[in-house]
């Protein structure tokens, strides 16, 4: 194996590792669509339907 092949392998391994780390980080910071209602309940500490109707009525009065 010559020097160029070794360099190419190391670059490939490092690039793949960085992409995997970024994918894991984005997955941890993203909420799945089916969990968004649960996230609202956790953030506001109550029922998310009352929060959404309050914002709707405020938006409609402007």
Secondary structure, 3 states (H helix, E strand, C coil): CCHHHHHHHHHHHHHHHHHHHHHHHHHHCCCCHHHHHHHHHHHHCCCHHHHHHHHHHHHHHC
